[in-house]
Amino acid sequence: MSFSVAIVDADHRPDVYAEIERDEELVAEAFTEGGRMHVAFVDPEGRPLWVAAADELEDALKQARHALMQAGLLE
């Protein structure tokens, strides 16, 4: 599995944004709004499934990692 990022411009976003692909398939878009970075996870057709502030998503991932470590499922 590999991720790649490309900066693009499209009609559905007000400014340029970053497309995030996993194994050459679009999985998310990162964009700025109100001075914060947001991430929109997208379906196979590129439609947003849900959007979250990137810092909140990062915090959730840290909490998940900590929980998995406490459960002995991750070193």
FENQUISUL-V993114 format. One record per residue. N is the residue number from 0. RES is the residue in one letter. SS is DSSP state (A for helix, B for strand, O for the rest). NEAR is the number of other ideal C-beta (glycine too) atoms within 12 Angstrom. Layout:
# FENQUISUL-V993114
n-><N:N>
res-><RES:RES>
ss-><SS:SS>
near-><NEAR:NEAR>
This chain:
# FENQUISUL-V993114
n-><0:1:2:3:4:5:6:7:8:9:10:11:12:13:14:15:16:17:18:19:20:21:22:23:24:25:26:27:28:29:30:31:32:33:34:35:36:37:38:39:40:41:42:43:44:45:46:47:48:49:50:51:52:53:54:55:56:57:58:59:60:61:62:63:64:65:66:67:68:69:70:71:72:73:74>
res-><M:S:F:S:V:A:I:V:D:A:D:H:R:P:D:V:Y:A:E:I:E:R:D:E:E:L:V:A:E:A:F:T:E:G:G:R:M:H:V:A:F:V:D:P:E:G:R:P:L:W:V:A:A:A:D:E:L:E:D:A:L:K:Q:A:R:H:A:L:M:Q:A:G:L:L:E>
ss-><O:O:B:B:B:B:B:B:O:O:O:O:O:O:O:O:B:B:B:B:B:B:O:O:B:B:B:B:B:B:B:B:B:O:O:B:B:B:B:B:B:B:O:O:O:O:O:B:B:B:B:B:B:A:A:A:A:A:A:A:A:A:A:A:A:A:A:A:A:A:O:O:O:O:O>
near-><9:11:17:17:18:17:16:20:15:18:8:16:23:12:17:15:29:27:28:28:22:17:11:13:18:29:26:30:37:33:31:18:19:9:10:17:23:27:31:29:22:27:15:12:9:21:14:21:17:16:23:24:21:25:15:17:22:18:14:16:16:14:14:16:16:14:14:14:13:12:11:8:11:11:8>
